[in-house]
């Protein structure tokens, strides 16, 4: 059972990592379109938005990279959960305000925010939390576990 | 983590997940009562059909928007617009609230430059014959001013349609060729071409082209290797020798119609056209038509011909598609100008200050490439060059001096060049993919002949050519094109060694949402900028970051040679480098963590990741050529695409314009409207300005202490919308929206003149 659980969480982690990497790379290739997407949410002050967008792109890439490589995984999962929480809340507010905007998740050619995009974001948030709660010790934790036993 | 804590976290996760899952389902019916873009496409089709059937003519919807804040439409109104005359706008209003329960409520409204309008609703009993005629006519010229000409133009149009179902009728085009005026449209499989002006002993002629059952091999083969046959058309030429008016010339009572063969005109029958003056308070075309069409007993048939024939100077001559030739010539001129070193319109970044460029002087005739060429062009295009380029269209004068420019343009100013540009601008929305392929072919020295190109074969979407269409067109013309999506700016650097050009796909333009577009670039210039060729505008040199604000990462790389696998893969080498970079920094981070921070889990790791990401972001932000810190103009361009509701100073006072050296006036209307008349000294920054045009205008305005922005009148929203966008580049407190607009200004000018005469 534990083996199956571990395999499941590792697969989930890899999936989350790939999603974040893909999103980060697409945004990194044209950060101006991502900036536009973020501005369209009308949640951030216009002057702060560029800096936050740059930070978000960096976080996407690094958190995604960590999960794909399997390093710093608990920190990465925590940050991923935080990111997905922010994305989900932002989408909810846009949906609530009836704003016909794209979610800005994967590039420019997107349909507007819908139940599907919110579910996707919520699912990713849930997956991050599940991995965080159920996840087996990663390679970086094994050393500490071994140290404790000694 | 202890077992109890783990169980608690799991429970909380499941509850949170379930709540978030259920919430949208509960909220959906409450929230989804408004029209969204999801059903926009279906709605657009429905509206198109509905309007077509209501007005009894085919209406092409050029714009469909649910964005209620978009200028010039008022909040709460779903709007679609169709430009009939280029300087007028016809708007179809849809009541947003009534949209779902009563989709049949249509209010069509025509608004003209002088604040005149005609309104028509579906249930209106107003006879709409003339309205139908107007909807059908799309002209690149100003509307005819004489009622007699209007009557002829519209009367003939209505005649052509009165007895038949008008479904399948194309929007007609109207243009002038010398003294001759030509109105053309298609109806089902027929092409109608009306020629006005005295030709021989006829006043006008009608060429009716219809397909016959014969087919002719073209010598070309399609993708499947099958022979392509062209349709053989039959042309009938009918002449009109006279139009009879009643005594006070307010009523046409009939005209003489006959057969034209060579120079001979033989009266055949009389068509009775009656038109009467409508009540004097009806604005614009005070006529309605009652057409009695005779049977076509006598016809001239020219069988076995596949080209269009026209009746010019009393002779029937074979002609080729004039518009295609003009486009081809313009493309060649622009590209030749490039190779001859003519500087394209260049934007100076106002955010970087005048010290790094400053306003660039524009030549008296502007920077139009056509001025640098001439020997290899046809008389038509020579005429085009000679009359080309009001400097304020693309490169506004850096110091617009008040009172030095006339308020109205001469006929030559508003002549061929504007007609050509208007034609191209209006048609390029669908043909931009084909034009871009032609431009690319010219740049690579393997030209595609536009006049022999079946353009519609390569336009499979209602909005224009898809990427597959363009690639297929290139392939069938012996060129190689491969599609790249989600490319980054590094593509332009890598293209340098490929002997290739790229056709770029643009998302929404600065102010027109939802418009997708194709344009061409040759890759990076020596100065690290990109030259973008986007007909009918002059080539523009813009910074890569500025391009990124509208380019959606889709490109078709075009080459004369087959594209290698290495080239294809290297299109994405920029992304690969990013991945390697991120992984390297991560590895370094992990190494440091294990050495310096032996806490294995949770928040410290997250903090470390955030620090790494922040460092990466800071380096990119400040050091990358495309970083936000190095491209404030591009950042502002992006913000300008989003901005909607900035409230700025407004003045309703018609005499508020205080003209001096520190003041500039910005005309937010379309170029043709501007050319037909503007406030003296005004600089034109049209609603569909390109990045280059916007940058050039801003450079010219950066030293001004007060900007007045105006459009047509106090009801149009373009001035406010443009002013809001300008406030990102210019201090907001220095911008004033001049509410009376051009109409108010002109009226006040008239009043002042009257007073001075008295």
Interface residues (C-beta under 8 A of the other chain):
Chain A: X21 X25 X26 X28 X29 X30 X31 X32 X33 X35 X36 X39 X40 X42 X46 X49 X50 X51 X53 X54 X55 X57 X58 X59 X61 X62 X63 X65 X66 X69 X71 X72 X73 X74 X75 X76 X78 X79 X82 X88 X92 X95 X96 X98 X100 X107 X108 X109 X111 X112 X114 X115 X118 X119 X122 X125 X126 X129 X130 X132 X133 X134 X140 X141 X143 X144
Chain B: X1 X6 X9 X10 X13 X16 X17 X20 X21 X23 X24 X25 X27 X28 X31 X34 X36 X37 X38 X66 X67 X486 X487 X488 X507 X545 X548 X549 X551 X552 X553 X574 X575 X578 X579 X582 X583 X585 X586 X587 X589 X590 X593 X594 X598 X600 X601 X602 X603 X604 X605 X606 X607 X608 X609 X610 X612 X613 X614 X615 X616 X617 X618 X620 X621 X626 X627 X628 X634 X635 X638 X639 X641 X642
